Amino acid sequence: MLNATDQATFLSVRELRRSVQEAQKPLVYWIGAGTSKWLNYPLWKELARQLRREFSKFVEGYNNEQARKLIETNSFPAFFQRCRDLDQARYYRFLSNAFLPVPETALYTRFTEALGRTKPLHVLTTNIDEALERPFPGAGVYQRSDITGCLEQLQGRKPFIVKLHGSRSAIESAVFTTDDYEKLRSNSGYLSTLKHIFALGTVVFLGYSVSDQYLIDLLSDNAKDMSLFGPGPHFVVSPDFKEIASLRQIRYSINRFPDHRAALTVLDVIRQAEARKTELSAQVEPPPQQLDRTVSPLGSKTAYFISDVLPPGLWSNSTTAQITKIGGGLEAEMTLGLGFAKEELTTTVSTALHDLVVGLICFDFVYFPLSVLGKIHVLLGSEFFWQLVQADITRYVHLQHEPAILSRAGTLMGDIGLVSLSDSTGQAEPTATFIRRQIAPFPGKESVAEKQFSDLENKVIVFDEGGKLDLAGLVRASLMMPEVTRLLGIADAILPTQVPSWLKFPCLRMAHLVHTGAVCDRLGILAVKIPFGGARLTSAAFGIQPASESADQYASYVLSGRFNTDMGAALVGQPEIFQNILRFRDSAEGESFRKEVRDQLLANEASEFTASINAGLKRNIPIRVLEQARDKLSSLLTEKVKLSPVPAVWTNSFQSDDTTWLWRAKSRSLLLELTKKHGIRADDPCICGSGDMLRLCCALPLRE
């Protein structure tokens, strides 16, 4: 995700959004070597080290020690120059082989598909591989020799790709050596064309690498007054980039994903800004991603993480605690949980039992947060609860950190933070203690309960990486995405480090999704059930597409013969159906059905949210497998079982639910209640302190 705690990044993203929406200048991408790294092509240092080994083995008179020093001091052009001077034929043959065509990876596919949503596409690239040209056959390709031709394309808003440093197919045009760069610096036509491009367009530098930094320094030397970069604005997307005047920096974090996939968030920002500009549907629709990871912590087994559980009846789903000073006096306040109010949901019908049945029919394991242990125990009843534990079907994740909104006493603004339960010594609460707080044994059954508790402890995984992953920073970064701010109703004046009191729970719901994504990624969980409204938010924050098919539908058909059944309602009062489902799981047909679900899961491997949202599928389950599973489960249901399918009345979990408008309506009522209390009217300065009128500030995005 982007670095939301960096004010320069926040302001740069805001400036980029405005540039795209105003569309006064065409957008031009300057693509560096980091994008080719997503195809496993070498970066400068890797390439230099490989070439050094080649020359040290086969070239007479090669000074290996001197080569090492040049590489370690990042003097790459000088290093490549020495190699070419010694053996030009070997040098060019090596470069040609190093950049042979390779199969696309999921991450590179995500990059090119996101890039291609900018129309017309204008690209300047320093990469000599030819992978970028393949997905865009309609774009004109220009080399340095005819670079001026792209200016006509730019002015005519036609797509083009300019190979600034040459191409593998004409390997002697590749720019690597000191002489190559000197020719660039003295090429007036080349530099003049770049000046025109920077003057006519808004340039976004994308792709981390030492070579790109060297190139910027080189061009800066050529134009010390920075006139080369025109009036701007121009943007550099990088986790750490030396500050250069006239270039706005957009930083991102590589703590969670060192492969720099977070840089692609900028392409999502651009696409969402363009969608708002043209008043198209706000629905995020990037193409599905293919799963290319063959090994997960679960091996060949599949798991379904039900991230929140709200059983029938009255349950609290939020907590607000006051923090007081020693000796008295309110110091601060913290709020945890999703905080759903009745008016924010499309239905009050519980999906908890239904979700569990989906997990039992379609997956090898069903995971829950340990915090809902007591709810699950009540929902299932003690006997079936412990049966699932003993059979190692249900497992639990002990989340030792929870997202919370922390605010000082008497203030309207808070911030995202992480809280954890600990004892007086500051140690995290042990899993055993946590379990015993939620489930109490029957009197006289304490010894039996202790054995069960011990077995349950072995089914609990401790997840304590919230701090290491900078979960709070990831949440703030998600709140910078244009479509997320629209869905939640966040005004432009609100910083990512601010959470207004009327938006506490919508922001906590976003935090819940970010936290859930991190859990699934770390534990190798391939599918997740998220609360209503989550599909739209996850799509907006991570640039992934909700599926049109879901395991939910097929589980419904296998059990009831219909694709849209509330399986929880169908099972009420008939616990024997659960036993039949367990027998179905152990059958060959049940195992075959779960395997087919695994194969068809719509994963998002190249995204920062890798699990399949609401168990979405990329393709239909084959009719043969589906009917065999249906016939097998039907044969297990006895005559005593009266299965009367009840239609599911909630938003279909596999569709992109649009319930966030209900959240905005609730937030608006809270805001107006607060402003009325403070005597603030629509044309008065906003309560947030921006200085703008209330109706044009915090009330504006909540009107929809």
Number of C-alpha atoms within 10 A of each C-alpha: 28 30 23 27 17 17 15 15 21 21 16 20 25 16 16 23 23 16 21 22 17 12 14 12 17 19 23 24 21 20 21 22 23 26 26 22 17 20 18 15 20 18 18 20 17 12 16 23 15 14 20 21 12 14 21 15 10 10 13 10 9 17 14 13 10 11 24 15 12 16 20 12 8 17 16 23 22 16 22 23 17 18 23 15 11 15 14 14 10 17 19 17 11 16 19 19 10 16 21 13 13 12 9 13 16 19 22 21 18 25 20 17 16 20 19 15 15 17 13 18 21 26 24 24 21 22 25 24 25 17 19 19 17 10 12 17 11 12 19 16 19 18 18 18 13 12 18 19 17 24 17 10 16 21 13 10 15 17 20 25 23 25 25 24 21 24 20 21 14 11 17 14 18 22 22 20 19 17 14 15 16 12 12 19 15 11 12 11 15 18 16 13 17 21 15 15 23 20 18 20 24 24 25 25 21 23 23 24 18 15 20 20 13 15 13 13 15 15 17 17 12 15 12 10 10 16 14 20 24 18 14 17 20 24 22 22 24 23 17 13 14 10 10 13 11 16 19 22 27 28 27 25 23 18 13 19 13 9 15 21 23 25 25 26 24 23 21 24 23 24 23 25 23 22 19 17 15 9 9 10 10 15 16 23 13 17 16 18 20 18 18 13 9 7 9 15 11 14 9 11 16 21 25 29 29 22 21 19 25 20 18 14 8 7 10 10 14 13 12 14 11 15 17 13 10 8 5 8 10 13 14 17 19 22 23 22 21 22 18 17 13 10 12 20 17 15 12 15 17 17 21 19 23 21 23 23 22 23 29 24 27 29 26 21 20 26 22 21 19 22 18 16 20 15 19 20 16 12 17 17 12 12 9 15 16 18 13 17 19 14 9 16 18 25 22 23 22 18 19 22 19 20 26 28 26 24 24 16 17 10 11 15 20 23 21 25 23 18 18 16 13 12 10 6 6 9 10 14 13 14 20 13 9 16 20 14 11 14 16 11 14 9 6 8 9 12 10 11 16 13 11 15 19 12 15 20 17 13 18 20 17 14 15 17 16 19 14 9 17 15 23 23 22 22 27 26 24 27 26 24 27 24 26 22 21 21 23 24 25 27 17 16 15 17 19 23 20 17 25 23 18 20 22 23 25 24 26 24 24 24 27 24 21 22 24 21 22 23 22 21 18 14 15 19 24 27 29 23 25 22 20 21 24 23 25 24 26 24 21 27 28 23 27 28 25 30 24 15 22 27 27 26 19 25 28 23 19 23 26 21 16 16 16 19 23 24 28 20 20 20 20 11 8 14 13 13 21 15 15 16 19 17 14 23 22 10 15 12 20 26 18 17 27 22 17 17 25 23 15 19 25 30 29 26 21 23 20 22 25 25 28 27 31 28 33 28 26 21 15 16 19 10 9 9 15 20 17 17 28 23 14 18 24 16 12 15 18 11 8 8 13 12 17 12 19 15 14 18 14 16 16 15 27 21 17 23 19 17 18 21 18 19 22 24 17 19 24 22 14 15 20 17 13 16 17 12 9 10 10 16 15 15 11 15 17 21 22 16 12 14 12 16 19 22 17 15 23 24 22 16 19 23 12 13
